[in-house]
Amino acid sequence: MPTDVALADELVATVRGFVQRDVLPVASELEHADAYPDDLVERMKAMGLFGVTIAPEHGGLGLDVGTYARIVEELAAGWMSLTGILNTHFICATLLSRHGTAEQQARLLPRLATGEVRGCLSLSEPDAGSDTRALRCRATPDGDEYVIDGTKMWVTNGERAGLVALAARTPEGITCFMVEKEPGPRAGGISVSRAIHKLGYRGLETVEMAYDGHRVPASAVLGGPDGLGHGLSFILGALELGRVNIAARACGVARAAFEAAIRYAQERQTFGVPIARHQAIQFKLADMATKLEAARLLTRSAADRLDRGERADVEAGMAKLFASETAFELAAESMRIHGGYGYTTELPVERYYRDAPLMIIGEGTNEIQRLVIARGLLERYAL
Ligand SMILES: Cc1cc2nc3c(=O)[nH]c(=O)nc-3n(C[C@H](O)[C@H](O)[C@H](O)COP(=O)(O)OP(=O)(O)OC[C@H]3O[C@@H](n4cnc5c(N)ncnc54)[C@H](O)[C@@H]3O)c2cc1C
């Protein structure tokens, strides 16, 4: 989708100001307390961030994926958890925009665009993460309804969401349902069966959810009857946007780690000079900045491809793979440069170090990214 460049630049600058003014002063405290950032989310709603890529006719800002990636980088440089609140929301919105019926789009997208209803994605199960075809959650047809039974794992935003993009087995194969529910720990036959305590990425919920005879109307099938059995391919396509989110948030965390390191290296003195004067530290800073720039360019290239309406499995996979490994490496390098102080909870470096590994695992592990990239390349270069 072409974008209004002035509006995009203005919004990115507004988000940067929001992060400086409102996020950085509270991020570490909220994260350590594992407290949901209600106030920050209200401000994100007011800025229109829940509708960034949703089309204007459905109440969104209609900006492109490149702008979304820039916003995600800004937010993650402040506090990565804020980007997780947006990620599965936009996967939901993308599923609806690409595959929803006109009725589903008209009913759901405007409420997603304002943030009144927030979306989540429920693909993974206790025994089906990388191996999505092993998923067991069932949706059994019963007249005009489906009855859903099963356990879903790792549902980020699951409790607070009002809309779940749910992958479940129907007689036709794996189908995606847009399940509307009241936010909260229990809604109809859906309940939060376990809160998952995480190393980092705290302050927003990632939960296990049980479906016990939960009934949804047949109209909840994404794309209507034509969507039956196509859910997995719909979701895997939308995960390309999720991978751009992960790559962009990795750039944000890597940037924060780098900027903290280059500031500290000029302040901290050893042997009578700032440590930035030691060549060993200079080499680290040079490598960090080079990898960060490469990660950002890969992320932009994947976003551009999605904006051109092209398949971006290879590019989104490359961006996610490289940027997440970069964030992981830069968080550790920043900690080394900070010496003992980097290992304390007084500075945010320890948070970057705990947040970074998630990006290696989430949205398809980096082992799976390599498989996706290789498969795409072999198709493109087939003899
Ligand atoms: C904090 C967090 C939030 C999440 N949020 C969501 C969410 O909102 N919605 C959702 O649906 N899911 C979510 N996930 C799930 C996430 O996508 C999965 O954890 C991920 O896909 C990996 O699945 P798994 O954990 O079952 O690992 P497994 O699939 O069991 O993998 C274990 C190891 O084996 C490797 N492996 C597996 N298969 C292969 C193979 N064929 N070749 C080589 N190596 C292989 C993996 O790379 C990994 O190293 C979240 C996960 C986390 C940690």
The ligand as an ORCA input file, in Angstrom:
! r2SCAN-3c Opt
* xyz 0 1
  C       7.298    -15.506     24.697
  C       6.665    -16.256     23.559
  C       5.543    -15.731     22.936
  C       4.900    -16.449     21.921
  N       3.740    -15.948     21.384
  C       3.035    -16.719     20.521
  C       1.747    -16.289     20.057
  O       1.277    -15.189     20.386
  N       1.012    -17.140     19.278
  C       1.488    -18.359     18.892
  O       0.786    -19.080     18.177
  N       2.733    -18.786     19.282
  C       3.504    -17.986     20.083
  N       4.746    -18.425     20.518
  C       5.207    -19.761     20.129
  C       6.434    -19.753     19.245
  O       6.076    -19.406     17.936
  C       7.050    -21.159     19.369
  O       7.637    -21.236     20.662
  C       8.067    -21.436     18.302
  O       7.453    -21.547     17.051
  C       8.853    -22.716     18.607
  O       8.012    -23.781     18.898
  P       8.302    -24.695     20.184
  O       8.498    -23.764     21.334
  O       7.237    -25.710     20.278
  O       9.703    -25.371     19.888
  P       9.923    -26.751     19.076
  O       9.169    -26.737     17.812
  O       9.673    -27.884     20.016
  O      11.489    -26.658     18.748
  C      12.503    -27.041     19.684
  C      13.858    -26.929     19.000
  O      13.920    -27.819     17.877
  C      14.244    -27.090     16.692
  N      13.554    -27.708     15.557
  C      12.242    -28.070     15.472
  N      11.979    -28.600     14.286
  C      13.137    -28.540     13.561
  C      13.499    -28.921     12.242
  N      12.619    -29.439     11.371
  N      14.792    -28.745     11.851
  C      15.693    -28.175     12.701
  N      15.400    -27.798     13.961
  C      14.137    -27.979     14.383
  C      13.752    -25.673     16.969
  O      14.413    -24.733     16.134
  C      14.118    -25.514     18.432
  O      15.486    -25.225     18.526
  C       5.427    -17.691     21.496
  C       6.597    -18.190     22.101
  C       7.204    -17.497     23.112
  C       8.446    -18.069     23.762
*
